[in-house]
C-alpha cells in the first residue's frame, strides 16, 4: 500500500493503492511497457499520442502516467494526475525505480502475465492446440504454452526466459542497493 502522498524525486502518486497499479506510457517507453506487461501490469502504450490525451486516459482510468518527457510530467502533476518521470536510463534502472516507488513485483507469474504486444491477459492453452502454429522443434521440446486471446500470439518458456530472469535479477540487485 502506498501512503496518501508519495513524493520522491520525479514521482508523484497520491492515491492509496489496494490493487495492482495500472499505467499509461508515453511513446518513449515502449520497451518498459512490454516488461511491465510481462510482469502482469495493465499498460496502455501509444507510440505517438497527444499529451492531453495521455493525461486524460491516466485521469479517467486511474492510471499512473510514465514518461520521459519532463514537460508532460509537469503538465500531469499540474492537473493532479499521478505521474512518474523516468529520466534516460536502462530498463534495469527504470524497473528498479518503479519497484522502489510502487512495490512493483519483479517476478513473472503466467497466471497474471499480459501479452507484451497488445496488453491482453495471456491464457494457458493445450499443447495440441498449438501444433502447427509453433516450430515443430518447439512443439516437441516444451510442455506448457500460453496464447493471447486477442492477437493470437503464442508464448512458451524458451531460451528468452533465461534473459528475462537475468534482467529481473539485475533489477533486484539494483533495488537492494
Secondary structure, 3 states (H helix, E strand, C coil): CCCCCEEECCEEECCCCCCCCCEEECHHHHHHHHHHHHCCCCEEECCCCCHHHHHHHHHHCCCEEEECCHHHHHHHHHCCCCEEECCCCCHHHHHHHHHHHHCCCCCCCCCCCECCCCCCEEEEECHHHHCCCCCHHHHHHCCCEEEECCCCCEECCCCHHHHHHHHHHHHHHHHHC
